[in-house]
Amino acid sequence: MQYQAVVRKFGPAQEVVELERVALAPLRRDQVRVRLLARSINPSDIITISGAYAGRTTLPFIPGFEAFGVVEQCGEEVHGLSPGTRVLPVRSAGGWQEFKDTDSGWCLRVPDELTDFEAATSYVNPMTAWLMLHNKIGLRSGMRIAINAAASSIGSVLIGLANAVGVTPIAIVRNEASLARLRGRLETVIVDRADSDLAAGLAGRHGLDAVLDCVGGARASLLADALRPGGHFVHYGLLSGQSIPASFWASHPDIVFSYCHLREWVHSEAMSDVQRAYSEIAAQIASKVIATEVREVFPLEKVGQALQSALPFRTGGKVLLA
């Protein structure tokens, strides 16, 4: 028997996530059973639960894209993994349960140097940050980049990875509380409280090589104005709840615009390449170049309380199920 959090209808997570106790199904010959030890609650989980990706999500389902565990059992046809191996099962949801049966080829190996909580926060944000910096903008020493929502968990990772190659970003935050949470070497900090603040803060700071935007809305145009011709605008979130205006593209024809979705990259790449990238990230975590703060930890059986604590998402660390 195991506990699992189940979604049988789309809607607000606090209302539709149900805890159930069910029997374990027989393990398939070509799969591994992972005993999950720690799980993150991420915005991507909540968005999926809401029904935003209903076209690719079949009900009922078990949420959780980021979960760490150890291999409990291997099917007869599995090679290359053995019981006790520390892994992150990726490419599918299903982390909010005690055990996850998955294809052995979809398990990223986690080094012993990471704690369980570090492992449980080592995939979604760090890998997204790595993908944007290295695959999207080609991060190199001397580049000038701007990061909004810079005090968020992923903002902290972006700053740490940028600093590691000699880049000191422009950090954009919304209030003084966020300002106090910033860490790392920064070219400047812009506190974007009102409509005029961002434009004033960027004045004289044009010629940026890249902007990493997870806010969207009308401010996207102000950020793009600061890019050099051929500069990169990477859009990976919509914290404002407002889409980038249609006029954005017509008024910025000389920039390189791209979206960043970790899920699409992971599903399109060979797992050996995903493992290679993950190993780079894990090494940066082990050496304390980047870190993710954990704010609160709840047992899986108290997933409802965990969601109440985690939502709405704010700066101040991750909420885990462990």
C-alpha angles and dihedrals in degrees: 000000000000142000118244135174110231134193114205097167133023120253144092108347095231089057104040106035108098129188115228136176113219141167119261114252119232110276114250117239093243098046140077127223112226121200102217115220106174134015135187126223106222135178089247089062093051093046091052092048089052091061097249089132096037091136091066099030122084119205131262100040141155113238127219126100096184120054134140128209149133128265108262101179139000128214118239093257096050119110130178098032129078136184111285096032111139110233148164109219105213142172093064143048121250103106097124095081137076096249131024124196110207145152111282091228090062094062119102112209114237119211119237090239091076120082118230091258092047089051092050091056098038101090121047102040100027094046092046089051092048091049093052096045100042107025100031107036103014095234114220137161115287097026119137114222138167125216124192124203081031095166093059122103092261091042089058091050092049092051092048094049091046092050090051091067096040100268120135108197132208105247121210120196134168104227147009093265090059090046090058091055097056118116133183138037113319133183089213142328122235117198102207103199100141138022094267097047098078095048091048093048093050094047108120092010099094124131095067118168095213145003122205107202128187097157107064122181126100093323089072089076092053090052092048090051088065094056123102117237106285092020119146124250109190116189117194108152147025107217091153090059087229126109122234105270118256090240090064096085097044091052094047106043094147100060131086109242123192141162121227121214117167092199093059092049094048092049093049099045131076110258090236088063092046089050091050091053092045091051089055090052093046090053090053090051093047091051091048094242086130131017139178119218116228111212103180140359127208131180114251090249088066096052090134092059090045091055091049089054096044099046130115092029114239139159115282107084142295128300112224136196107217 
